Structure formats: C-alpha cells, structure tokens
C-alpha cells in the first residue's frame, strides 16, 4: 500500500497541486484503503497544531512584516552603507550586510529577499549593476535570515524533532556570519572582474558611522534583546515572538513613524495568510507521518543508510546530497516537515548533534529555495525586479558555489555551529 501512496504523491506533485493537498491526498488514500478509523486522521490533523511553541511562528511573522514596513529597513540600509559602502562592489556588499541585519527580525528568506529587491536593487541598477546580478545577490543574501535567529525554519525543525529552539537559535549565529562572509568574498571577486565600484571613494569617519548606528539603534537592539533574553531565561522562544511583535509595532508606529495605524490591518492580514500556509502544511505532514510510521519507513531508511557506513560525516554528506537534489523539485518547508523526524532518527544512531544537523538542514533546504525550478525566493525576487529567470539563474551560479562551499564547511566543522550553544547553555 505504501507504494500506491507514494505513487499518488508523485502524480499529484507533478500536476502542480499545492503541496499541502499533495500530502493530504496521499494520506487520505492510505486511510481509505486500510482498516483505520477516520477519526485517527482527524485527530492527527488537529492535534498536530495544538502546540504552544507553534505560537512563535505567527508572532515572528507579524514582527518581520512590521519591521519591514516601519521605517526600520531604511535605517539599517544607511548603517550597512556606512560600514561597507566604500568596498569594491559597494552596493552589493551593502545588500549582504543589510540582509544580515534584517535577518535578525524577519526569520524568512522570502521576506528578507523581498525587502532587498524593493529597496536596494533599483539603486544598484541605476549605478550600472546588471538586473540579474542585483537580483541574484538579493536572493542569495536572503538565505541568512533562515539561519539567523529568530528563524522560522529553526522553530519548525525544533518542534518536529523536540530539539531545543533556544540552542538552535544561538547555533545559527556563527553560520549566518559565515554565509555573509562567503557571499561578500564572491561579490568582491565579481566586482573586480566587471568593474563594479564603491558607493564612495573613502571610508566614512567613525563619527558618521556611529551617528548612522544611533539612528538605527532601535532596530539594532532587536537581536541583542533576543540573544540576551534567551540566555538569561527571561522568556522562551514563543514568548520572545510576542515581545518581538509588540516591539516592532511600537518602533514602527511611535519611534520611527514609518508605519501608519491604517497599515496595521494589512500587516496582520498578510501575516495571517503566511501563517495559514505554514500551518496547513504542518497539519497535512502530521497525517502523512502516521502513514510512514505504520509502514515502518523510518526503520527501513535508517537500517539501509547505516548499512552503508557508520561514519557520521559520510552519512551527513549522503543526506545533504539527497536534500540538494530533492530541493530542486520540492518546496523547502514541505521537505522539512516530511523528512526532519525521519532524519533525526538517523543522526541519533550515528552520534550527530541535533543542533548541528538542524542548522545544516535548514541551510541546505534554503539553498533549494534560491534556484529554479521550484525555488520560491527566485520567483519572489524576479516578480519584483522584473528579471527573467534565465538571466537570474546565470548570475546566481557564482553565489550558489559560495553557498555550497559554506555548507561543506558547516558539515565538516560542527564546532562552528555548536560553540556558542555549548558556551551559553
């Protein structure tokens, strides 16, 4: 029966049906044929969402949307320009630093990339950068957000595998900086070849950089509040989501005044749609996980992988290659909710730390979101910048190489991920 279920899954996926209905439709076939009470399916669909930690997702979505519209993005852009605008390929370097800063607020690669596509790409085009290059660096730097806390991807992984979300958040900090460094090195290489210059001829005086930082202080305080609050134990990641949302509205409405009261409804409406999309996929995947459990698929996969080798690095490499291939044909969140619990069984057998694996998994699946044919970030950015997918893909290749190099470093050097969580917790 599992063969028929997986076959239906493939057929529905090929038709272009939304992934939540693909997963749910396959599960319905299994439950219809097997003598299992329909109430089991209903209980799994509803019970999977009765989780207090899941509240973190809508609150962080609201916080990210409010931050993007509250005048915060412009101040962060000015601060980022003050730091690296004098480097070769200055505007592209600013885009990366901007994503590093915004990533501490949005938690979503789509949101981060969309902000850069709207604010920085038009300026880059006027300064002589190709539309494809500007779009590609916006999408690539958006991958910092799912790794830098408060990452929605890390929250989902933590819930699916019962891994500490606080440790995952802290574990993502150094990898996020490594992604930024890798992209900035690639920007410098390309800028040197194409003659992309700096936004100005010399470094700004320290006093001017400090002044730009002062103007952005309320935005920069957000990641400090997050890391310090989690470490001291003032609040859980779920409670932090509430604080972040309230903080974002206060800053946007009262301090920076980039947001009007009439914008609140649109922000909440947009966030509700985003949250609903995530929740429907999570509920459907919970039903599908019952099918996999009943058919003992996890045990089958674990035993076959372990028959290849017990070397944790080789297992990690095999898993990551498989995920990169799957990321070409399936959306990242869908892959995570289907595979994370299954892969968690494997890594525990070979002694891989779940925090290390969680950060690597989220980053790997994020890479799939920035290249065709399924990558959601690709179409988000291209729809805003009016860049053709063909031009985008060609310009993306060097940045894709940089991202894969960082992924390899994270796989083979676990302390880069585990140092801060072990130190702080």
N, C-alpha and C positions, 0 to 999 in steps of 0.2 A: 504493500500500500504506500510505503514511503516513496517508492519510485514514481507512482502515479501523482502523488502530491508534488514532488519536485518537478515533474514534467509540466504539470499545470502551472506551477510557479514560473517556469521558464517561458511558457507560452504567454501568460498574462503580462510578464515583464516585456516581452518582445512587442506586444501590442501598444506599448506606451502608457498603459494604465498607471495611475498614481500608485506609488509603492505600498502605501498602507492597504489599499484594496487588493493588490497582488498578494501580500502576505495573508490578509484575512480570507480572501477567496480560496487560497490553497489550504488554509486551516479548516475552512468550512467543509471542503471535500472530504478531508480525513475524518472529521467528526460525523459527517453524514453517513459514511460507509461503515465506520467502526461502531460497535455497540457501547457508545459512551453517552451519558446523559447530556443533552444540550445545555443543561444548567452549568456544566463544568466550563464550557466555553464562555458563557455569560459572566460567570464568576471570575474567570481569568481576565476578561476584558475590563471589568470594573475594578476588581481587586488590585490589579497592577498599578492603578492610578491613585489608590488610597495610601499615599506615602507622603509623610510630612516633608522629607527632603526635596520632593519634586516641586514644592512651592518655590524653591530657589530659582527655577527656570523662568516662570513668568515675571518675577520681580527683577531679575537681571536683564531680561528682555526690555522691560519698561525703563530700567535705568539707562541702558545703552541708547534707546531711542530718545530719551530726554536729554542725555548728554550730547547727542549728535545735533539736536535742534536748539540747544540752549545757549549758543554762542561760545561753547567750550572748544569746538573744533578749530575755530579761527584763532583763538589764543594759543592753542597747542601748536598750530602751524607756525605762528610767529616765533614761538620759543624754539621749535625744531630748526627753523631757518637761522636763528641766531647761533645755534650750536654747530651746524654743518653746512650752512649755505655757501661758505667760502671754499668748499671742497670741489674737486672736479666732478662734473655731473651733479651740481649742487641741488637742483630741484628734485632729482630722483633720490638723492641722499635724504633730502627733507621728507620725501614721501615715506621712506623706510622708518625714519625716526618718528614721524607722525603716527605711523601705524603702531609702533612700539608703545607710544603714549596712549593712543586711543584704545589699544588692545586691553589696557587695564580697566576699561569701562564698558566696552561693548560685549566682549565674550564671544563674538561671532565674526567669522571671516567675511561673510556677506555684508554685514553692517560696516565693518572696517573698510573693505574694498570700495563699497558704495560711497563712503564719505570722501575717500581719496579721489575717486573717479569724478565726483562733483566739484571738489574744491581745488585739487592740485593739477589734474590732467589738463584742464583748459589753459592754465598758466604755462604748463610745460609745452603745449602745442604752440603757444604764442612765442615761446623762447627758442623754437626751432627743433624740439624733440618730435620724433615721429609719433603719430597717434598709437601705433601698435606698441612701441616701446613704453610710452606713458601708461597705456592700459595694462601691459604685462607687469610692470613693476607695481602698479596699484593692486593687481590681483595677487601677485606673489607675496607682497608685504602683508596682505590681509591674513596670511597664514599665521602671523604672530599672535593674533587675537585668540584662536582656539587653544593656544598653549599658555599664554599669559593669563593668570587669574584676573577676573572671575570667568573662567572658560565654561561655557555651557556644555561642550563636549566632555570635559573632565568631570563635570557634575553627573552627566548621564552615565559615563563609564563607572564612576564610583558607586552609583545606585545599582547598576546592573551586576556589579561584582562584589559589592559590600566592602569596597576599599575606602579608606579614609579620604574624604574630599579635601579636608584641610591639608593633608600631606601631598595630595595630588596638586593642589593649588601652588604650594611652595615649591614642589618639584618641577613645575613648569617655568619657573623664573629664569634659571640659567639657560635652558634650551631656547627660550624666547629670545634672549640676547644673542645666542649663537646663530639663530636664524637671521636676525638683523645684521650681524657681522658678515655672514656669508653673502647676503644679498648686497650689502654695501661694497664688498670687495668686487663682486661681479659688476656692479654699476660703475665702479672706477675703471675696470678693465674695458668695458664697452665705451664709456665716455672718452677714454684716451684714444681709442681707435676712431671714433666718429667725430671727435672734436667738440663734445658737449662740455661747455664751460661752467664756471661757478656763477652763482647769482650776484656775486660781488667780488672785487679783486682782493680783499684782505679780510682777516678775521675781525669781528666786531670787538670793541673794547669790552672788558669784563663787566664794566658798569652797565652797558647796554644789555648784555646777556642777562645780568641779574634783574634788570628792570623788566625785561620780557618774561622772565621767570616769575617775577612778582605779579605781573598782570594775569599770569596763568596759574597762580598759586592754588586757587580753589579747585582747579582741575587736577593739578599735580598732587593734591592732598589725598585724592581718592585711593590710589594704590597704597599709600602709606597707611591710611586708615584700615584698609583691607588686611594687609600683612600684619600690622601691629595688633589689630583686634583679634585676628585668628590666633596669633602666638600667645597673647595674654589670656585668651579664653573668654573675652568679653561676650562673644557671640559665635554661634555656629554659622556655617556657610549659608544655611537657609535664612537665618536672622540677618546675616550680612546683606542678603538680597533686598530685604525690606529697607534696611538703612541706606543702601546704595540708591534705591529708587527715590526715597524721600529726599536724600541729599541732592540727587540730580535735579529734582523739581525745585528745591529751594535755590540752588545755584542758578538754574536757568531762568526762573521767574523773578527772583528777588535781587540776586547779586549781579549777574551779568545781563539780565533782562533781554536775553536773546530769544526768549520764548514768551508768547502771549497766553493769557488764560484760555483763549479760544483754541490754542494749539493742543491743549491737554486732551480733549476728546479724540483728536486724530492720532495722537501718540498712543493712547490706550487702545484705540481701535486697531491700529497697526500691530501693536504688541499682542493683542488677543488673537489675531489671525496667525501670527508666527507661533504663539504658544499652542494653539489648537492643532496646528500642523504637526508639531513635535509630539504632542500627547496622543494623537490618533495613531501615529506610527508606533509609539511605545506600547499602546494597548494592543495593537494588532500583533506586534512581535511577541508579546507575552503569551498570546494564544498559540503562536507558531512554536514557541519554546516548549509548550506541552507536547506538541507533536514530536519534536526532536527527542525529548526526554523519554516518551513512551516507546519510541523506536530505537532507543539506546544509541543515537547518533554520536553524542559526545564520547561515549566509551569507545566506539569504533574509531573515531578520528584520533583520539588520544593514543590508543594502542598502536595504530598504524604509524603515527608520527614518531612515537618512541621506539618503534622497531627500526627506524632509520638511524637514529642516534640519540644518545643521552646528553650530548654536548649542548648546553643552553644557548651558546652563540650560534651554532648551526641551526638549532630549532628556531631561534629568532630570525635568522636570515631567511629560512624557508617560509616562515609565516609572513614576513614583510614582503617578500617577492609575490606571494599569493595575494596579499592585500593590495599591492600596487596594481596587479592585473585586474582584480575584482573592482578596484576603484575606477577603472575605465568604463565599466558597464553598469555600476550601481551607485546610488547616492550614498554619501558617507555616513549619515546618521542611520540609514537603514542597515548598512553593513555592520555598524557598531552594535545595534540592538540585537541583531541576529547572532553575531559572532563573538562578541565580548564574553558572555558567560561560558561559551564553549572553549574559547582560547584560554580563559582563566584557569580552567581545569588542567590544561596542558602545561602552562607555565609553572603552576604549583608543583607539578610532578618533577620538573627538572630544576626547581630552585630559583626561578627568575622572580625578582621582586615585583609585586603587582603595581607599585607606584611607577617604577621604571617602565614596565610594559605599558601601563596606561598612557603615559606621556608619549611614548613611541607610537602606540596605536593611533592616538588622536592626531598626531602629526602626519603619520602615514596616510590616514584617510583624508586628512586635509589636502594633501598633495593631489589626490584624485579630484578634488573639487575645483582645482585651478586649470585643468586641461580638458579638452573635448574627449569623448563626445557627451559625457554626462555632467561634467563639472558645472555646478550651479553658480560658482563665483564667475566663471567665464561669461555666462550669459547676463549676469547682473551687471558686470563692468561694461561689456560690449553694448548692452542696450542703452547705457548712459552715455558712453563716449562715441557711439555710432561707428565703432571699429569692426571690421569684418573678422570673422572667426579665423579665417586663413591667415591674415596678417598678424592677428593676436598670437596664434599658435607658433608662427615662425619666430616672432620676437620673444616668446616665452621660453624657448629651448635653453638658452644660457642660464636663465634663472631656475629652470627646472633642474638643470645639472647642479647648481649650487644647493638647492633644497635637498636633492638626493645625497649630496656629499654630507650635509649636516645630519641627515637621517642616519647615514652609516656611522658617523662619529657617535651619535647618541646610542646606537645599538651596541657598539663595541666598548663604550666607556660609560658604564652605568653610574659611576660616581658623579658625573656631570648632572644627573637627574636627582640622585639620592643624597648628595652632600648637604644641601640646605634643609631638607626634611629631617635628616638624622641630627643635624646640628640644632635645629629649633625645637624639635619634639623629642 
